[in-house]
Amino acid sequence: MNNSVLLALSRKLGIVSKDAIRKATEFERVVEVRCGSSLASLNLSSTATAVICLEIATNTCDLSVSKKTAIQLSGLTKKVYNNAYKAIECILGRRKQISLRDFAVLFGCTSVLAFAEELLERSVYYDCIIAKPSDAWFSQTCIHC
């Protein structure tokens, strides 16, 4: 996308950080290279992609933007914007991994967090997948995984 359009969008979002704008430009290039024409299958305009890249860049720089304004500028509905945001985050490799603690907070059951962590560590899943044992041990012990 034209750099002047990205700058205009950043002004409308209230982004003044040159670093965030530079990162957004780079993110936009990476998305274009990795997706190319398949980005059209997500039904995203170049403006929507630019707005999402700007938001991801500001989050990377520990800045904030108005999500409501970003959605309005993108021309997408809230649901479509959030799905596109997650998709572009994955394309850029920026998607953070969710921990067991995050799930406990999300579901309001932090009191059982220690017990859940203990169960996970003792489980076959942990031994086979998380701990990543050697192939020989894996084939002998965890055939049912």
N, C-alpha and C positions, 0 to 999 in steps of 0.2 A: 504494500500500500504506500501511497505517497506520504512522505514524512510530514508534509504540511497538514495533512488530514489528521495524522496522529497527534501532532502538536495542538491542533484545534480541539480535538477530543480531550486531550490532557488538560487544556485550559478549562473546558466545560466541566470536567471532573474535579477541578481545583488542584491538580497535580503540578507542583512547581519544581520538584526535584529533577535535575538533569540526569541524575543517575537512574532514577525510576523510568524516565522517558527513554533513555538509552537501552535499558534492559527490556522494556516493552518492544522496542524496535527489533532487538535481537530475538526475543521470543516469537515475534510475528514472523520473522524470517525462518526460524526453526520449524514453526508450524507449517509454513508454506512448503518447505523442503521435505518434511516428513510426510505430509498429507497430500500436497498438490491438489489435484482435482477431486480427490476423495473427500475433501473438506466440504464440497458442495453437497455430498450425501447427508451431511448433518444439517443442511438447509441454513447455513450461516453466511451472512453477507460479510464482505471485507470489513465493514464498519463494526459489526458485532464481534468479529475476531479481534479487531484492534482494541475495542473496549475491554474485552476479556483479558487480552494480553497486558493492557495497562493495569487492570486490577491485580493480576497475578504479580506483575512487577512491583507495584506498590506494596503488596503483602510481603514480597521478598525483601524489600527495603525497610520493613517494619513501619510503613506508613499506612494510612487508611483512606479509603474513599467511600462515598455514599453508595451503598449497594442499590438503593432506589434510583438514584441518578444514573448509575451505570446501566441498569436494566432499561430505563427510559431511552438512553442514548443508543443502546444496542438495537432497539426496535423489536425486541423479543419479549415473550411473556416471561413471568418469573420462573415458571417450571422449565421452560425451554432454555432460558439463560443459565439456570443452575446445572442442568444436564450438560449444556455446552461447556460451561466452566469446568466441570469435572472431567469432561472428555479432553479438553485442551490441557488441563493440568496433567493428565496421564500422558498425553503426547509429549509434553515437555519434561516429564519425569519429576514433576514437582509435587505429586500426590503424597502426602505424609501417611505413614503407616499408623494404623490405629492400634493402640495397646489395650491390654486387658483392663487397665486402669481407666482408660477412656470409656470403654463399654460400661464399667461399673458406675462411673459418674453419670453417663447418659441414661442408664436405667435406674439410677438412684439406689444402688445396692452396694455401696462401698464397704459396708460392714462385713460382707462375705468375700472381699477381694483377696485376703490372705489365703483363705480356704481354696478359692478358685485357682490361684497361682500354684498352690501346692498340688492340687489335682492335675493341673496342666503339666507340671514337671514330672509327675509320676506316670503320666499316661503314655500309651504306646505311640500316640501321635507325636508327642514331644520327642521320644526316643528316635522315631523314624524320620521325622520331617525337620524339626527345629534343630536338634543336636547334629544332624547330618553325619551319621556314622559312615564308616568306610563301606564300600560296596559289598565286600565279602560278608561283613557282619549283617548288613541290611538284608541280603538275600537269604541268610540263614534264619534270622530272628523275626523279621517283619514281612513275611510273605503275604499275610492277610491285610496289610496296610493299603 
